[in-house]
Amino acid sequence: MATTCLTNNFRKGLLKGDFDFDSTVQDFYMALYDTSGHGYNTTAYSSTNESSGSGYSPGGTDMGDFTQATDTTNNVSYLDNITDPSWATSTITATDCLIYRSGGSSPVANASVYVGDFGGSKSSSSGTFTVVLPAAAYNTAIIRLA
């Protein structure tokens, strides 16, 4: 079973300045996996146990642009992904996902950011597979710092 979390690799990399969510600087991707097992110690994207099927390419999909915000009442900064990652006309089964920074070398190439557990297998059959991200708010955004 995967653990839904920001990875330790990401936490360490933030302190070193390795991540920049400005899409003109770094690209972030979401990959899907059909066997759980990711967690805090996942360091980087790997194709091991990655989902496969029509409409899905290894490495996942570019997550596009993020917006940054800070809730000054609750003193939490967070990111919002403008669109939910999706794969059109796909036949996919996935149990979890990994958000990672594409390329780079510090702290590692294709460095992990976030692991999301779907709570079981989710599938699409010649339809759109969409990972619906939570609302961007101080208490719900998947990437937030308090």
N, C-alpha and C positions, 0 to 999 in steps of 0.2 A: 504494500500500500504506500502510495506517495504521501508526502507531508506537504500541505499547502504552506508556503513560507517564502520569504526573501532568503536567498542563499547566503551562506557565510562568505563565499567568494565575492558576492556583490557588496556586502557590508564592509569587508576589508578594502575592496576596490574604491568604494565611495570615499573612504578616508584618505586614499592615495590620489584621488582625482582621476580615476580610470574610466569613469562613466560620464557621458554628456548626452542628455536626452534631447538636445537640439538636433533635429533630423538632418540638418546640413552638415553635422559633424560626425555622427555615428548612426548606424542603422540597427534597429532592434527587430528580432524575428520571434515568432511563436512556432515551435515544433510540437507535434502531437505524438503520443506514445501509446502503444497497445498493451504494454505490460508496465505496471507501476513499479516504483523503486527509487524514484528521485526524492531528494530531501535537502536538508540544510547543507550537506557536504557535497552536493553536486557542483562540480567546478566549471563544466563547459558543456556545450552542445555535443551530443554524440548520436550517431545513427543507430546505435544498438537499441533494439526493441522499438524503433520508430515506426509509427503507423505507416501503412502503405495502402494503395488502392487508387482507383481512378479519381482524377481531380486533385490528387495530393502529390506534391513533389518533395523529395528529401530536403530537409532544412526548414520546411514549413513556409510561412508567409511573412512578408515584411509587415510590421505593425503600423507603419506610417508615422504620422506626427503625434507628438504628445504635447499637452499644455501643462504648465506648472501653475500651482496655486498655493496659497497659504491661508489657513483659517486662523486669523489672529485672536479670535476668542478662545479657541482651544489649543493654540500654538502647535499646529500640525501642518507640515508642508506635504503636498501630495501631487501625484501625476495623474492625468487623465489621458487615455488613448482615445483619439477622436472617433475612430470606428472600431467596431468589434471585429476581430480576426475571423475570416470565413473562407471556405473553399466551395466554390460553386460547382454544381453538377458533379458531385463527388459520392463515392462509396467508400466510407472510412469508418473504422471503429477505433476509439481512443479511450483511455482511462485517465490520462493526465496530460499536462502540457508543460513546456519549458519556454520561458522568455529568456532570450540571450542576446548579447551584443555581437553582431556579425563582424568577423575579422578581428583586427587588433592583436596585440601580443601581451598586454599587461592588464591584469595579472596573468591571463592566459588567452590564447586565441579562442574566439567564440565563447567568451566568458558568460557564465550563468547569472541571471538576475532573480528569477522567480520561478517557483514550481507550483503548479495548481493541480490538485486532486479533484477529479470529477465525481468522486463518490461511487464509482462503478463504471462499467462500459457504456459509452454513448456512441451512437451510430447514425450514419446517413446512408441512404440507398438511392443513388442517382438524384440526389437533392443537395441543398446547401447545408454544409456543416458549419455552424457558427458557435464560437465561444463567446457567450454573453458576459462581458466584464461588468463588475458592480459599478454603481454610480460613483462618480468622482466627488467625494466628500471626505472630510477629515476622518470619519470613522468607517468608511467603506472602501475607499480606493485601494487597489491591490498593492500599489507602491506608495507608501506614506511614511513620514518620519515625524516622530513626536518628540 
